[in-house]
């Protein structure tokens, strides 16, 4: 590794962590479906910095449906590719959520809709495939000298075990004291955002994703509030994480309206004046000495993602015609 990543630089901590995070996403993008800032809890508010979803045996079947997220309520509904069902009978959730799920599933080619006697009936265009395999949750902490809530966050991830692996990524030199302060199951990577080099300091232990888990909700002096999470709830959460990652990707940041922003070949928002990636929402404004007002630069996020991953921005879809379908008209 070339050096620790700017632990003493004057720009804000959130900016350092953003630059580190997008550089890490770029480095691991070819390993799977990568996304940033995803909710990863059942009862709490845990948000994981980076998620990497490894494609499973039926990944190609998922690709052809839609490049967007499929709503969890539609996947979980009692709807199959056989006989069409009245939509209200097929969902076990609030009617407004069910109606929104039907709309999205139809728009995205997962459901087809028919009218019978003034009622709407739906069927799947294809069975939902078993498209993803392992999920890796990555917590970024470039500077281990400022750990914040790191230990509690990682303990939550390990005890819930919704991801197959939990990893801490840092640019700091990792000592034995650092390793002793985090759960033994957590893997540790030392990553240099300038070179993209990654060193596995400690390999992550596989977590029991198929079993019930414990979610840490809140900590108080002398007391920790927890909630049990069933294996079925975890399976639903894993599927939703995978779908959010598939639809979202990681290039979700804004580009600053400044002529100094010149995105690099991977779409990172590189600032020529600061000579580093910039977080537009936190540091790019007329208050910056190098600011030169201009239209935000354009990047083709879909093209970049398509070139680097098996994700397809324009799949053929699974809409099908079925003999006798017009009898439902």
Phi, psi and omega per residue, in radians:
X1 nan 2.525 -3.019
X2 -1.361 -0.651 -3.082
X3 -3.049 2.934 2.945
X4 -1.256 2.641 -3.032
X5 -1.526 1.649 2.920
X6 0.762 0.778 -3.105
X7 -1.141 -0.314 -3.094
X8 -1.972 0.153 -3.121
X9 -1.208 2.687 -3.011
X10 -1.386 -0.267 -3.073
X11 -1.320 2.738 -2.938
X12 -1.033 2.676 -3.125
X13 -1.016 -0.705 -3.130
X14 -1.081 -0.576 3.124
X15 -1.229 -0.773 3.090
X16 -1.005 -0.796 -3.082
X17 -1.200 -0.609 3.095
X18 -1.115 -0.848 -3.131
X19 -1.057 -0.722 3.094
X20 -1.093 -0.772 -3.066
X21 -1.125 -0.824 -3.110
X22 -1.222 -0.559 3.078
X23 -1.155 -0.679 3.102
X24 -1.155 -0.744 3.113
X25 -1.025 -0.752 3.108
X26 -1.057 -0.708 -3.067
X27 -1.211 -0.551 -3.053
X28 -1.841 0.056 -3.008
X29 -1.012 -0.638 -3.086
X30 -1.303 -0.120 -3.137
X31 -1.451 -0.294 -3.095
X32 3.022 -2.784 3.093
X33 -1.574 2.018 -3.025
X34 -1.945 2.396 3.086
X35 -2.521 2.776 -3.129
X36 -1.975 2.600 2.935
X37 0.980 1.162 3.135
X38 -1.994 2.410 3.027
X39 -1.135 2.376 -3.071
X40 -2.453 0.850 3.111
X41 -2.516 2.794 3.121
X42 -1.674 -0.854 -3.075
X43 -1.892 -0.381 -3.049
X44 -1.757 -2.690 -3.079
X45 -2.254 0.593 -3.112
X46 -1.241 2.253 3.070
X47 -2.096 2.184 -3.120
X48 -1.595 2.405 -3.096
X49 -1.053 -0.928 -3.090
X50 -2.403 2.419 3.058
X51 -2.168 2.326 3.045
X52 -2.072 2.124 -3.103
X53 -1.895 2.088 -3.134
X54 -1.457 2.296 3.125
X55 -1.051 2.503 3.112
X56 -1.819 -2.951 -3.014
X57 -1.138 -0.468 -3.092
X58 -1.901 0.503 -3.085
X59 -1.042 -0.722 -3.119
X60 -1.063 -0.545 3.117
X61 -1.225 -0.545 3.076
X62 -1.271 -0.677 -3.084
X63 -1.012 -0.704 -3.018
X64 -1.319 -0.210 -3.100
X65 -1.313 -1.042 -3.082
X66 -2.897 2.609 3.040
X67 -1.407 -0.102 -3.073
X68 -1.739 2.965 3.104
X69 -1.182 2.411 2.981
X70 -1.623 2.318 -3.083
X71 -1.147 2.387 -3.116
X72 -1.025 -0.682 -3.123
X73 -1.093 -0.602 3.110
X74 -1.245 -0.686 3.118
X75 -1.144 -0.675 -3.072
X76 -1.470 -0.175 -3.106
X77 -1.182 2.736 3.110
X78 -1.451 1.137 -3.131
X79 -2.269 2.280 3.109
X80 -2.225 -3.073 -3.132
X81 -1.443 0.012 -3.137
X82 -1.515 -2.136 -3.095
X83 -1.168 2.357 3.109
X84 -1.187 2.547 -3.119
X85 -2.107 2.578 3.007
X86 -1.078 2.221 -2.919
X87 -1.086 -0.596 -3.108
X88 -1.197 -0.457 3.130
X89 -1.430 -0.225 -2.998
X90 -1.658 -0.178 -3.036
X91 -2.020 2.474 3.075
X92 -2.009 1.110 -3.136
X93 -2.761 -3.139 -3.137
X94 -1.042 2.416 -3.100
X95 -0.970 -0.646 3.136
X96 -1.158 -0.693 3.093
X97 -1.161 -0.714 3.129
X98 -1.097 -0.765 -3.118
X99 -1.113 -0.732 3.103
X100 -1.118 -0.683 3.128
X101 -1.118 -0.704 3.106
X102 -1.071 -0.790 -3.128
X103 -1.053 -0.838 -3.123
X104 -1.151 -0.730 -3.127
X105 -1.113 -0.631 3.090
X106 -1.238 -0.779 3.122
X107 -1.030 -0.610 -3.023
X108 -1.731 0.189 2.980
X109 1.411 0.207 3.132
X110 -1.598 -0.542 3.048
X111 -1.990 2.674 2.850
X112 -2.133 2.606 -2.945
X113 -2.091 2.486 3.105
X114 -2.370 2.724 3.114
X115 -1.967 2.308 3.081
X116 -2.443 2.098 3.081
X117 0.958 0.645 3.130
X118 1.400 0.053 3.133
X119 -1.928 2.671 3.103
X120 -1.707 2.233 3.091
X121 -2.050 2.542 -3.100
X122 -2.271 2.652 2.987
X123 -2.495 2.752 3.056
X124 -1.320 2.515 3.013
X125 -1.378 -0.367 3.107
X126 -2.809 2.700 3.066
X127 -1.189 2.529 3.116
X128 -1.181 2.148 -3.035
X129 -1.440 2.758 3.044
X130 -1.472 1.338 -2.855
X131 -1.640 -0.295 -3.107
X132 -2.078 2.721 -3.099
X133 -1.957 -1.731 -3.068
X134 -1.579 2.601 3.050
X135 -2.057 2.233 3.100
X136 -1.975 2.158 3.101
X137 -1.766 2.216 -3.048
X138 -2.097 2.152 3.057
X139 -1.771 2.177 -3.111
X140 -1.650 2.265 3.050
X141 -2.534 1.452 -3.083
X142 -0.943 -0.704 -3.068
X143 -1.988 1.829 -3.139
X144 -1.264 -0.145 3.051
X145 -1.260 -0.229 3.105
X146 -2.201 1.275 -2.980
X147 -1.257 -0.443 -3.111
X148 1.015 -2.293 -3.128
X149 -1.626 0.413 -3.012
X150 -0.946 -0.848 -3.072
X151 -1.072 -0.782 -3.136
X152 -1.141 -0.687 3.132
X153 -1.093 -0.788 -3.109
X154 -1.226 -0.624 3.087
X155 -1.133 -0.644 3.070
X156 -1.084 -0.803 -3.118
X157 -1.105 -0.687 -3.113
X158 -1.270 -0.748 -3.099
X159 -1.234 -0.570 3.070
X160 -1.308 -0.724 3.067
X161 0.994 0.817 3.039
X162 -1.477 -0.428 3.051
X163 -1.688 2.604 3.107
X164 -1.214 -0.579 3.092
X165 -2.403 2.536 3.014
X166 -2.084 2.292 -3.055
X167 -2.273 2.454 2.967
X168 -1.785 2.183 3.086
X169 -1.911 2.290 -3.090
X170 -2.510 2.812 2.998
X171 -1.815 -0.160 -3.110
X172 -1.308 2.760 2.932
X173 -1.161 2.280 -3.052
X174 -1.739 2.126 -3.126
X175 -1.789 2.969 3.054
X176 -1.077 -0.592 3.111
X177 -1.115 -0.704 3.072
X178 -1.047 -0.823 -3.096
X179 -1.108 -0.617 -3.120
X180 -1.235 -0.334 -3.083
X181 -1.561 -0.126 3.139
X182 -2.084 2.721 -3.105
X183 -0.948 2.472 -3.076
X184 -1.070 -0.479 -3.108
X185 -1.286 -0.276 -3.077
X186 -1.356 2.239 3.024
X187 -1.367 2.770 -3.131
X188 -2.294 2.217 3.021
X189 -1.971 2.415 2.929
X190 -1.811 2.096 -2.977
X191 -2.181 2.338 3.080
X192 -1.812 1.933 -3.088
X193 -1.196 -0.339 3.142
X194 -1.353 -0.654 -3.083
X195 -1.821 -0.322 -3.062
X196 1.395 0.089 -3.139
X197 -1.296 2.459 -3.117
X198 -2.311 2.227 3.106
X199 -1.982 2.222 3.084
X200 -1.467 1.817 3.141
X201 -1.350 -0.702 3.082
X202 -2.547 2.292 -3.126
X203 -1.344 2.433 3.124
X204 -1.257 2.588 3.060
X205 -1.605 2.399 3.078
X206 -1.081 2.353 -3.125
X207 -1.749 2.701 -3.073
X208 -1.405 1.300 -3.052
X209 -1.182 -0.399 -3.098
X210 -1.511 -0.024 -3.122
X211 -1.868 2.940 3.050
X212 -1.110 2.691 -3.138
X213 -2.282 3.059 3.117
X214 -2.141 2.178 -3.137
X215 -1.830 2.151 3.073
X216 -1.371 2.116 -3.063
X217 -1.678 -0.839 -3.081
X218 -2.751 2.529 3.115
X219 -1.985 2.379 3.084
X220 -2.244 2.836 3.068
X221 -0.990 2.040 3.116
X222 1.378 0.067 -3.114
X223 -2.647 2.444 3.056
X224 -2.196 2.188 3.108
X225 -1.517 2.248 -3.122
X226 -2.291 2.805 3.045
X227 -2.340 2.408 3.051
X228 -1.329 2.515 3.113
X229 -2.201 2.162 -3.095
X230 -1.289 2.864 3.092
X231 -1.076 -0.644 3.129
X232 -1.155 -0.713 3.104
X233 -1.120 -0.672 3.109
X234 -1.157 -0.691 3.126
X235 -1.085 -0.712 3.100
X236 -1.136 -0.751 3.140
X237 -1.117 -0.724 3.109
X238 -1.030 -0.776 -3.134
X239 -1.115 -0.708 -3.137
X240 -1.203 -0.667 3.057
X241 -1.054 -0.811 -3.132
X242 -1.071 -0.749 -3.140
X243 -1.168 -0.726 3.107
X244 -1.089 -0.745 3.120
X245 -1.088 -0.742 -3.113
X246 -1.096 -0.765 -3.100
X247 -1.361 -0.470 -2.983
X248 -1.640 -0.802 -2.999
X249 1.177 -2.907 -3.079
X250 -2.062 -0.186 3.132
X251 -1.508 1.112 -3.037
X252 -1.835 0.103 -3.070
X253 -1.426 2.748 3.033
X254 -1.438 2.632 3.022
X255 -1.772 2.371 -3.064
X256 -1.225 2.608 3.095
X257 -1.476 1.202 -3.042
X258 -2.568 2.436 -3.119
X259 -1.229 -0.268 3.126
X260 -1.343 -0.264 3.139
X261 -1.425 2.070 -3.128
X262 -2.298 1.585 -3.090
X263 -0.946 2.452 3.135
X264 -1.426 -3.032 -3.043
X265 -1.114 -0.355 3.127
X266 -1.721 0.069 3.104
X267 1.514 0.120 3.107
X268 -1.234 2.434 -3.072
X269 -1.346 1.370 -3.047
X270 -1.458 2.326 3.122
X271 -1.789 2.114 -3.136
X272 -1.188 -0.582 -3.119
X273 -1.261 -0.743 -3.135
X274 -1.500 -0.272 3.135
X275 1.058 0.784 3.100
X276 -2.969 2.920 3.014
X277 -1.141 2.600 -3.111
X278 -2.197 2.618 3.070
X279 -1.761 1.782 -2.970
X280 -0.972 -0.742 -3.050
X281 -1.185 -0.410 -3.065
X282 -1.764 -0.423 -2.956
X283 -2.453 -0.028 -3.065
X284 -1.881 1.886 -3.136
X285 -2.855 -3.139 3.125
X286 -1.122 -0.254 3.109
X287 -1.274 -0.294 3.136
X288 -1.360 2.329 -3.100
X289 -1.117 -0.432 -3.124
X290 -1.679 0.095 -3.039
X291 -1.192 2.294 3.044
X292 -2.342 1.869 -3.039
X293 -1.001 2.359 3.135
X294 -2.880 2.930 3.038
X295 -1.147 2.472 3.099
X296 -1.014 2.403 3.105
X297 -1.120 2.736 -3.133
X298 -1.839 2.440 2.973
X299 -2.275 2.534 3.111
X300 -1.579 1.531 -3.055
X301 -1.074 -0.710 -3.131
X302 -1.126 -0.740 3.139
X303 -1.108 -0.760 3.132
X304 -1.060 -0.769 -3.130
X305 -1.165 -0.703 -3.139
X306 -1.117 -0.695 -3.117
X307 -1.169 -0.509 -2.985
X308 -1.848 -0.169 -3.106
X309 -2.454 2.956 3.093
X310 -1.400 0.059 3.076
X311 -1.126 2.435 -3.086
X312 -2.072 2.087 -3.118
X313 -1.319 -0.245 -3.066
X314 -2.455 1.157 -3.093
X315 -1.331 2.850 -3.118
X316 -1.242 -0.353 -3.116
X317 1.448 2.983 -3.091
X318 -2.070 0.316 3.111
X319 -1.055 2.380 -3.083
X320 -2.380 2.698 3.018
X321 -1.815 2.509 -3.062
X322 -2.262 2.363 -3.105
X323 -1.029 2.358 3.118
X324 1.416 0.102 -3.089
X325 -1.105 -0.546 -3.067
X326 -1.199 -0.150 3.116
X327 -1.206 -0.237 3.115
X328 -1.591 -0.047 -3.081
X329 -1.142 nan nan
